[in-house]
Amino acid sequence: MRRRLSFLPAAILIAALGAARGAGAAEVSKPLQDLLPTETSCVKCHSELDGEWQEPTKHTGEDVHFGRALSCHNCHGGDPTAGFDGDPTLAHSRAKGWTGKPARKDIPAFCARCHADPEFMKKYDPHTRVDQYSEYLTSGHGRRLKTGDDKVAVCVDCHGAHGIRKVSDPQSGVYPTHLADTCGRCHGDKALMTPYGLPSTPPEDYRKSVHARALYDNGDLSAPTCNDCHGSHGATPPGVQNVSAVCGSCHTREASLFRETEAKRRIDLSDCSQCMVCHSNHAVLKPTDDMLGIGPGSTCTTCHSEGDAQYGYADTMAKSLAGVQARLAEARDLLDGAGRAGVEVGPERFALQAGQDHVVEARVLVHSFDVERFLAATIEGQKVADAGVEAGHRAFDELHFRRNGLWLFLVVVVAVMIALGLKARDLSRQDPGSIA
């Protein structure tokens, strides 16, 4: 009885297809080589059905396979030239290779029949990788699938079953601006994640991150999203020992400084000083100077407490960095004020950029955990800032000199005018006629 019931959906489909076409609605089909992807009996018949049977035909115009002259039978088998006469039996003939809808657990292997075949893929897209299936088998999804867990993500969960768009299509579910939502459908589902012992907060946390802001607000498609850190087909958590390597694929200078410290001190920082300890993992916020030091926003105090050397180093570094920035701000204010008053200070203001460069360098050098190297950068920045303050004072001295000179000039001019006036009055008294 169970075997007979399993054929019931197929029987209903065949009957529905037959009714839809009608016995008297026979059409003369073209040879297969002359059929367009949308002209097969699969598309013709299913487009006249309702509900889920019609759904696949609604997406033929956007599907990448249809765009490459591949149609339903290239995935599901069967005879695409049969069925025009109202009898879909031959179209769904097992003898013609009809496979129907694959079981969920079989979908990766089903897609891999083409996507893991180098010779086949060369005909359509020679640059497409053909190792996605082998990578998938190494992923957290693939490993669980092999144990019989069919709740894990398979190809159609990310790419769709029908209407599959190119990865580069802005409307694709795996396009950078949509990928977090695609992953979040599962990884943001608490009921689904709890049995695996996984949190359901990563998608929400990511939305708060500096990476998400760059992607969504600034339109920076190079900003990292889920697959940049976890991989796509070979998706798996980086693991504590690999975090700095993952982050370092973008933040190369910081990663090199981090590894230099390990080599220089002959220590392994894997378990204690990985990137996420200070920056978190999914909710990576924009770093601020408050993260350094011992203040309320400090990340140093997460591991270090008052009394140990590192606590003191953090305080020293923070104060040094703050001092440079305060001195640079003082220099900018002086030079800006002098400039507004009319003194030429363009070169001096430009010179301050070197001081800001040293500030940026110091911020990066935090990742070296080398106090001497850090302070060397802030000291150089301090020198530039001091020179800027001195230039600002000189500019104001020049301004005062100009103003004093102007007042002196005005006094002289007024004195001359008064003298001339008095002289003219004296002359008029001595010889009134001469004035006339």
Secondary structure, 3 states (H helix, E strand, C coil): CHHHHHCHHHHHHHHHHHHHHCCCCCCCCCCHHHCCHHHCHHHHHHCCCCHHHCHHHHHCCCCHHHHCCCCHHHHHCCCCCCCCCCCCCCCCCHHHCCCCCCCHHHHHHHHHHHHCCHHHHHCCCCCCCCCHHHHHHHCHHHHHHHCCCCCCCCHHHHHCCCCCCCCCCCCCCCCHHHHHHHHHHHHCCHHHHHHHCCCCCHHHHHHCCHHHHHHHHCCCCCCCCHHHHHCCCCCCCCCHHHHHHHHHCCCHHHHHHHHHHHHHHCCCCCCCCCHHHHHCCCCCCCCCHHHCCCCCCCCHHHCCCCCCHHHHHHHHHHHHHHHHHHHHHHHHHHHHHHHHCCCCCHHHHHHHHHHHHHHHHHHHHHHHCCHHHHHHHHHHHHHHHHHHHHHHHHHHHHHHHHHHHHHHHHHHHHHHHHHHHHHHHHHHHHCHHHHC
